[in-house]
Amino acid sequence: MSKQTKNSADFAPPSLGYLLIITGVIAFVCLAVGFAASSDNLSATQRWVLVVFLILFAVFSVVASVWLILRESRRAAVAKDNREFGWEVSSPAKQQSKLNSAVSEIAASLKLPDEQLSDLLSAYIVAEDLALRQVQQEAKQPITRHLSIGSTEFNAILLKQDVITCIEVTFLVTPDVSQAKINAMLKKIELAKKTFNQNGKRARVRLLLVLVTQLDQAEETKLRSSLVKKFASTPVDVDIRLLDFEGLQKTYAMD
């Protein structure tokens, strides 16, 4: 089981801030009611209307704060539960098989000779690494790479409170993602969601598909259009990110 980095925000008492709000509201209402009751500028009817309004305001504030406390407590409990899930690191053999399969698919589409496969392999490894760096930078959360949920492998997993984001990275050199590949990804995330449900986990599972591209503007526009159509209806929550390979290298690997 991989060791997860613990975020201090997950362990902060979620109710403290809301309890302070409740105390402040009650104190304010008590002072306001006392002021209204003693004010000579208000008629008896106006006093009662103001008192009733303040009491209702206090009740609403307390109910809302209690609801927020319960919601945050539940999310904290789910986050703790998710960290204790039996995560498994994908074996080197499985990682190698997945990587070689992806590289072979690209090489076949480009009709590359065998002597260029090593260069493509290196480029793919760099693209995946830089893409995951960018995802982590934007999320401001630690991610764990190459984890399996049951028999389902993902490039990385991001745990954030009660949401589990399964991350898949694909390197594209043509403006097309086959429907078969998309269906395979959706099947993986559905299987992961089913695995969590069978283990009694209450987290929301989503897929983040990161596409690292080497495309010109026209090709990228074509790719975006095709993705909108292919992901028009999905049974799970899917987020798609397009990242430019050259831009990633300038950000993380070049001066």
C-alpha positions as CSV (number, residue, x, y, z in Angstrom):
1,M,0.0,0.0,0.0
2,S,1.4,3.4,-0.9
3,K,2.0,6.0,1.8
4,Q,-0.3,9.0,1.3
5,T,0.9,12.5,2.2
6,K,-1.4,13.9,4.8
7,N,-2.8,17.3,4.3
8,S,-3.2,19.3,7.5
9,A,-6.4,20.8,6.1
10,D,-8.0,17.4,6.3
11,F,-7.4,17.2,10.0
12,A,-8.5,20.7,11.0
13,P,-11.7,20.8,13.1
14,P,-14.3,21.7,10.5
15,S,-16.8,22.9,13.1
16,L,-14.6,25.5,14.9
17,G,-15.3,28.3,12.5
18,Y,-19.0,27.6,12.4
19,L,-19.2,27.5,16.2
20,L,-17.7,30.9,16.3
21,I,-20.2,32.1,13.8
22,I,-23.1,30.7,15.9
23,T,-21.8,32.4,19.0
24,G,-21.4,35.7,17.2
25,V,-24.9,35.6,15.8
26,I,-26.5,34.8,19.1
27,A,-24.5,37.5,20.8
28,F,-25.5,40.0,18.1
29,V,-29.2,39.0,18.4
30,C,-29.2,39.3,22.1
31,L,-27.7,42.8,21.9
32,A,-30.1,43.8,19.1
33,V,-33.1,42.5,21.0
34,G,-32.0,44.4,24.1
35,F,-31.6,47.6,22.1
36,A,-35.0,47.1,20.4
37,A,-36.7,46.5,23.8
38,S,-35.2,49.6,25.3
39,S,-35.5,52.0,22.4
40,D,-37.9,54.9,22.8
41,N,-37.9,55.6,19.0
42,L,-39.9,52.5,18.2
43,S,-43.5,51.7,18.8
44,A,-44.6,48.6,20.5
45,T,-45.6,47.0,17.2
46,Q,-42.2,47.9,15.6
47,R,-40.4,46.5,18.6
48,W,-42.2,43.1,18.3
49,V,-41.6,43.0,14.6
50,L,-37.9,43.6,15.0
51,V,-37.6,41.1,17.9
52,V,-39.4,38.4,15.9
53,F,-37.2,39.1,12.8
54,L,-34.0,38.9,14.9
55,I,-35.1,35.7,16.5
56,L,-36.0,34.1,13.2
57,F,-32.6,35.4,11.8
58,A,-30.8,33.7,14.7
59,V,-32.7,30.4,14.3
60,F,-31.9,30.4,10.5
61,S,-28.3,31.2,11.1
62,V,-27.9,28.4,13.7
63,V,-29.7,25.9,11.5
64,A,-27.5,26.8,8.5
65,S,-24.3,26.6,10.6
66,V,-25.2,23.2,12.0
67,W,-25.9,22.0,8.5
68,L,-22.5,23.2,7.4
69,I,-20.8,21.6,10.4
70,L,-22.4,18.3,9.6
71,R,-21.5,18.5,5.9
72,E,-17.9,19.4,6.6
73,S,-17.6,16.6,9.2
74,R,-19.0,14.1,6.7
75,R,-16.5,15.2,4.1
76,A,-13.6,15.0,6.6
77,A,-14.8,11.5,7.5
78,V,-15.0,10.4,3.9
79,A,-11.5,11.8,3.2
80,K,-10.0,9.8,6.1
81,D,-11.8,6.7,4.9
82,N,-10.4,7.2,1.4
83,R,-6.9,7.5,2.7
84,E,-7.2,4.2,4.4
85,F,-8.5,2.4,1.3
86,G,-6.3,-0.5,0.2
87,W,-4.4,1.3,-2.5
88,E,-2.0,-0.8,-4.6
89,V,1.0,0.5,-6.5
90,S,1.1,-0.8,-10.1
91,S,4.0,-3.2,-10.6
92,P,6.9,-2.3,-12.9
93,A,5.8,-5.0,-15.3
94,K,2.3,-3.5,-15.5
95,Q,3.6,0.0,-15.9
96,Q,6.0,-1.2,-18.7
97,S,3.2,-3.0,-20.5
98,K,0.9,0.0,-20.4
99,L,3.6,2.3,-21.6
100,N,4.8,0.1,-24.4
101,S,1.2,-0.4,-25.6
102,A,0.6,3.3,-25.8
103,V,3.9,4.0,-27.6
104,S,3.3,1.1,-30.0
105,E,-0.2,2.6,-30.8
106,I,1.4,6.0,-31.7
107,A,4.2,4.4,-33.7
108,A,1.7,2.4,-35.7
109,S,-0.4,5.5,-36.5
110,L,2.7,7.4,-37.6
111,K,4.3,4.4,-39.3
112,L,7.5,5.0,-37.5
113,P,10.5,2.6,-38.1
114,D,11.6,0.5,-35.2
115,E,14.8,2.5,-34.7
116,Q,12.8,5.6,-33.8
117,L,10.7,3.8,-31.1
118,S,13.2,4.6,-28.3
119,D,13.0,8.3,-29.0
120,L,9.2,8.1,-29.0
121,L,9.3,6.2,-25.7
122,S,11.5,8.8,-24.1
123,A,9.2,11.6,-25.3
124,Y,6.1,9.8,-24.0
125,I,7.7,9.3,-20.5
126,V,8.7,13.0,-20.4
127,A,5.2,14.1,-21.5
128,E,3.5,12.0,-18.8
129,D,5.8,13.3,-16.1
130,L,5.4,16.9,-17.0
131,A,1.7,16.6,-17.4
132,L,1.3,15.2,-13.9
133,R,3.6,17.9,-12.5
134,Q,1.2,20.5,-14.0
135,V,-1.9,18.8,-12.6
136,Q,-0.4,18.7,-9.1
137,Q,0.7,22.4,-9.4
138,E,-2.9,23.4,-10.4
139,A,-4.6,21.2,-7.8
140,K,-2.2,22.4,-5.0
141,Q,-2.5,18.9,-3.6
142,P,-0.2,15.9,-3.6
143,I,-0.9,13.2,-6.2
144,T,0.2,9.6,-6.1
145,R,1.4,8.0,-9.4
146,H,0.6,4.6,-10.8
147,L,-2.0,3.3,-8.5
148,S,-4.5,0.5,-9.0
149,I,-8.1,0.4,-7.7
150,G,-8.8,-3.3,-7.7
151,S,-7.7,-4.5,-11.1
152,T,-7.9,-1.0,-12.6
153,E,-4.7,1.0,-13.2
154,F,-4.4,4.8,-13.5
155,N,-1.5,7.1,-14.1
156,A,-2.2,8.9,-10.9
157,I,-4.7,9.4,-8.1
158,L,-5.7,12.7,-6.5
159,L,-7.5,12.6,-3.1
160,K,-9.2,15.8,-2.2
161,Q,-11.7,15.5,0.7
162,D,-14.6,13.4,-0.5
163,V,-13.6,13.4,-4.2
164,I,-11.3,10.8,-5.8
165,T,-9.9,11.9,-9.1
166,C,-8.5,9.2,-11.3
167,I,-6.0,10.7,-13.8
168,E,-5.1,9.2,-17.2
169,V,-2.4,10.8,-19.3
170,T,-2.3,10.3,-23.1
171,F,0.3,11.7,-25.5
172,L,-1.2,12.8,-28.8
173,V,0.6,13.5,-32.1
174,T,-2.5,13.5,-34.2
175,P,-5.8,15.3,-33.6
176,D,-7.8,12.2,-32.9
177,V,-8.6,9.9,-30.0
178,S,-10.3,6.7,-31.1
179,Q,-13.7,5.9,-29.8
180,A,-12.4,2.5,-28.7
181,K,-9.8,4.2,-26.5
182,I,-12.4,6.5,-25.0
183,N,-14.7,3.6,-24.3
184,A,-11.9,1.8,-22.6
185,M,-11.2,4.8,-20.3
186,L,-14.9,5.1,-19.4
187,K,-15.0,1.4,-18.7
188,K,-12.0,1.8,-16.4
189,I,-13.5,4.6,-14.4
190,E,-16.9,2.8,-14.1
191,L,-15.1,-0.3,-12.8
192,A,-13.1,1.9,-10.3
193,K,-16.4,3.4,-9.1
194,K,-18.0,0.0,-8.8
195,T,-15.0,-1.2,-6.7
196,F,-15.4,1.7,-4.3
197,N,-19.1,1.1,-4.0
198,Q,-18.6,-2.6,-3.3
199,N,-16.1,-1.6,-0.5
200,G,-18.7,0.7,1.1
201,K,-16.8,3.9,0.2
202,R,-18.8,7.1,0.0
203,A,-16.4,9.1,-2.2
204,R,-17.3,10.7,-5.5
205,V,-15.2,9.2,-8.3
206,R,-14.3,11.3,-11.3
207,L,-11.9,10.9,-14.3
208,L,-9.4,13.6,-15.3
209,L,-8.2,12.9,-18.9
210,V,-5.0,14.8,-19.6
211,L,-4.1,15.0,-23.3
212,V,-0.5,16.2,-24.0
213,T,-0.4,17.3,-27.6
214,Q,2.0,18.4,-30.3
215,L,-0.5,20.0,-32.6
216,D,-1.0,23.3,-34.5
217,Q,-4.0,25.5,-33.8
218,A,-6.1,24.1,-36.6
219,E,-5.5,20.5,-35.4
220,E,-6.2,21.4,-31.8
221,T,-9.5,23.0,-32.8
222,K,-10.4,19.8,-34.6
223,L,-9.4,17.7,-31.6
224,R,-11.6,19.8,-29.2
225,S,-14.6,19.5,-31.6
226,S,-14.3,15.7,-31.8
227,L,-13.9,15.4,-28.0
228,V,-17.1,17.4,-27.4
229,K,-19.0,14.9,-29.6
230,K,-17.4,11.8,-28.2
231,F,-17.8,12.8,-24.5
232,A,-21.3,14.3,-25.0
233,S,-22.9,11.8,-22.7
234,T,-20.9,9.9,-20.1
235,P,-22.1,7.8,-17.1
236,V,-19.4,9.4,-14.9
237,D,-17.9,12.8,-14.2
238,V,-15.2,13.5,-16.7
239,D,-12.8,16.5,-17.0
240,I,-10.6,16.9,-20.1
241,R,-7.4,18.9,-20.1
242,L,-5.3,19.7,-23.2
243,L,-1.7,20.5,-22.5
244,D,0.9,21.6,-25.0
245,F,4.1,19.5,-24.8
246,E,6.4,22.3,-25.9
247,G,4.8,24.6,-23.3
248,L,5.3,22.0,-20.6
249,Q,8.9,21.7,-21.4
250,K,9.4,25.4,-21.3
251,T,7.8,25.6,-17.9
252,Y,9.5,22.7,-16.2
253,A,12.5,21.5,-18.2
254,M,14.0,24.5,-20.1
255,D,15.6,27.8,-19.0
